[in-house]
Amino acid sequence: MKKSKIIMLSVTVIVSLILLILFTGSFLVYKVAVEPHDQDLTYIQTMNGFITGNADGKNEKRLKESSMREDYHHISIYYDENFSELLPLTKETLDLAIERTEELFGKTDDVSLDLLVYENFVEMNNYKLSEARDAYYSDFQKIIAIHNSGKEILLAGDDLALYGFRQILIHEYTHYAFYRRAESPQHYPIWFIEGVAEYAGNDPDSVFFPHFEPIPFRQLSSPGQWEAALGTPLKSPYSQSYYALAFLTGEFGEEVIVKIIDSVNDTRDFEKSFSEVTGLTLAELDEEFLRDYKD
């Protein structure tokens, strides 16, 4: 009897320790990896996201509850009545995005995705203008967010506005497709992830970026470095990353993108895979990409 009690006590202690470790670990993940990037997600919402593969913050939940919904392919589009006239253009652009990303990455699994259309730029950014974005993708939440501020000019058929709308939506969808192909996205520098999305979204015959002063690619690896570059005069990390990918695909073909991704899936080391696939170091890319850009 005494031995049985000792066993039961030992099991209880072990289970309690396991639960404590799981709770502590998940809370640390939330504080370090999630909270800084998804400010309106609670801990419970975050844990639900880990379990279900999706999570809604307060801002996203509020929009969904007040919106119309239309499902297209694997994408649920949430929008206000004011956006209805742009639904055909949106679906057409999503078709282009799916086609373009299949060209670059091959066929990937279609995980459910939400496209949230906010009424304006300010609402989409949840009134945090210091962190304002024109659009964004969250792989943790499986959402693309855009806004409807340019409706009138789009309906008027303005070519530049139409190009911008398609470019932004294809760019964000490319992030979604990239994460479906890449097994370990944390091993990729930001310049490569954003460069692939810029390359997919832009028409090489139409794209034009203003003059910019380049930054060594090693200094465009982390989110913090990327944000700092965005706020530095004469620096344009999106432009630089686009031209880097344009150079790489021009030299090695578009298949170089998926070759690098598949190699990183094996090595978990971007720089090693990049050099093995292209024969270039990042320092050499700095020089080669610049020469191509200046030409």
N, C-alpha and C positions, 0 to 999 in steps of 0.2 A: 504493500500500500504506500509505504514511504517512498519507495523507488518510483512508483507511478506518479506521485505528486512532483517529484524532482524532474521527471521527464516532461510533464505537463508545464511546469514552470520554465524549463529550459526552452521548450517550443514557443511559449508565450513571449519570452524575452527575445528570441531570435526573430520571430515574426514582427514584434514591435520595432526592433532595430532595422529590419528590412524596410518597413513602412516609413520609419523616420528618415532613412537614407533616401528613399524614393521621393518623399515630400521635400526634403532639403534640396536634393538635386534638381527637382523640377522647378522649385522656387528660384534657385540660383540661375537656371536656364532662362526663366522668365525675366529676372532682374537684369541679366547681362546681355542676353541675345534678343529678347523680344521687346521689353518695355521701352528701350531707347528708340526703337524704330516704329513701333505701333503704339503710340502714346495712349490711345483710347481703349486698348484691350485690357480687361481685367485679368487677374490671375486665373479665375475660373474659366473665362472665355479662352484664354491661352491653352489651358490644359485640355479643354474640349477640342480645340483646334488640333492638338497633337494626337488625340484619340480618333477624331473623325476626318482629319486632313483638311479641315476648313475652320475658319473662325470669323465672326463678325464683331467689329468694334461698335461702339455706340453710334457713331456717325453713319456707318454703313447700314446698321440695323434700322436706324431711323429712315434712311432713304428707301430701303427695300419695303418697309411697311407702308410708305406713302406713294409708292410708284406703281406704274403698270409694268407688266412683265411679258416678255416674248422670248421663247426658247428657239435657238437657231444653232444647228449642229450640236456641239457639247457646251454651248455658251448660253447663259441666261442673261438677257439684256433687261436692265431695270431703268425705266425712263419716265419722264413726265409727259403729259399730253402735248406739251409745247415742242417736244422733240420728235413727235410722230412722223412729220414730213421728212425727217432725215433717216428714218429707219431703212429705207431702200439703199441709200448710200452707205450706211453702216454695214449692212449685210454684204453688199458688194465688196466693201473693203475687207471685211472678215474673210470672205472667200479668197481675196488676193493674199491676205496674210497667211492663211492656211496653205495655199499653193506655194507661196514663196518659202515658207519655213520647211515644207516638205522637200523642196529643192535643195535647201541647205543642210538639213539634218536627217532627211529620210522620214519615213512614217514613224510617229511616236504614239504612245498611248494617249487617248483623249480623256484626260481628267476633267471633271466638271469645273467650269470657269464662270465667274460672274463679271459682267460688264456693267459698271455703275455709271450712269450719266447724270452728273450734277447740273443744276440749272445755271450755275455760273462758277467762275474761277474762285471766288472768295468762299463760297459754300463748299466746294470740293476740298479746299485746303483747311476746312473747319476753322476758318477765321484766324489761322496762324500764318500770317503773311510773311513773317520772317523765315518761314520754311516753305514758302509757296512753290508749287510745281505746276507745270502745264498739264501733266498727266502722270500717272504712276502705276506700277505693277507691284503687287505683294504676293510672293509665292506662298508665304505662310497662310495668308487669307484666301488665296486663289482668286484675286480680283484685279481687274483693270479698271481704273477710274479716269474718266474724261469729263469735260464740261461743255455746256451748250451755249457758250457766250457768242460764238460766231455764226449762229444759225442764219441770220438774214443774208450775210455775204456769201455763205455756202449755197443757199437757195437761189441767189442771183447768178450762180455759176461762175464766180470768180476763180480763175485758174490757180492763182497762188494760194487762195484759201483752200481749194479742193486738194491741192498737192499737200498742204500742211496737215489737213485732216487725215488724209491717207497715211502720210509719213508717221504721224504720231501714233495712230492706232496700230499700224504694222510694227512699229518699233516696240510698243508695249506687248503686243502679242508674241513677238519674237522672244522676249524675255520668258514668257510662259513656255514656249516651245524649247528654248535653250535648257531650261530647268528639267524638262522631260527627258532630254537626251543626256545631260551631264549628271553623272551619279554623285559627284562631290563638288557642288558649286562653290563651296567655301574655299576651294583650292585655286580658284581663278582670280586674277587681278581684275579690278573694276574696269580698267580701260579695255580689256578684251571683251567682257560681257556687254559693255555699252557700245563698243565698236562693232560687234556683230549685229546688234539691234539697229544701229545707225546705218550700217551697210545694207541690211535687209530692207529698211524703210525708205531709203533714198534711191531715186533714179539717177544713175551716173551721168546721164545726158542733161539732167536738169539741176543737179545739186551745185550749189555755190556757197562756199563759206568765206567769210572775210579773212583778212590777214590775221594771223595769230602767232604768238611766240611759243614754241614748243617746250615741253617739259620732259625730262627723261622718264621713260615709261616705268622705271622702278619707283618713281615718285607719284604714280597714278594707280597704285595697287589697292590701297585700303579705302573704305568709305570716307574716312577722315581726310585722307590726302585728296580724294576726288572733290569733296565739298570745299576744301581750302582752295583748290585750283579754280573751281567755279566762281569763287569770290575774288579772284586775283585779276586785276586789269590786264588786258591783252592776252590772257590765257584762255584757251577754248578747248577743254578736254574732250568734248563731244566731237568737234571738228578734227582734232588730232587723232582720236581713236578711229573715226571714219576713214581717214586717209591711210592709217596704218593697215586697216583691213582691206581697203582698196588696193594697196600695194601688195599685200600678201596674196590676195586672190588673183591679182594680175600676174604675179610671178609663178604661183604654184597651182592656180585654178581654184574654184570655189570649194573643191573637195578638201582643201587644206584645213578648213574650219572643222569639219567633222573628224578629220585625221587627228588634229590636236585634241579635240574633245575625247575621242576614243582612247588616245594615248594617256591623257590625264586620268581617265577612268581606271587605267591600269597602274600608273605610277603614283598618283596622288601628288604629283610635283609638276606644276605648270612650266616652270623654266626649263626643267629637264626635258619634258615632252616637246616644248616649243623648239628647243635646239635640235632635238632628234628629228623632228618632222621637217623643219625648215632649213636646218644647217646654220641658223643665225643665233647669235646671242641678243639679248635685249639692247645692249649697247650698240651692236651693229644695226639693229632695227632702227634705233634713233637716227643713225646716219643714212641708212638706205631709204627710209620712209621720207626723210627730209628732201633727199635728192629727187625722189619721185614727185613730191608735192611741189617743189620749186619748178619742175619741168612743166 
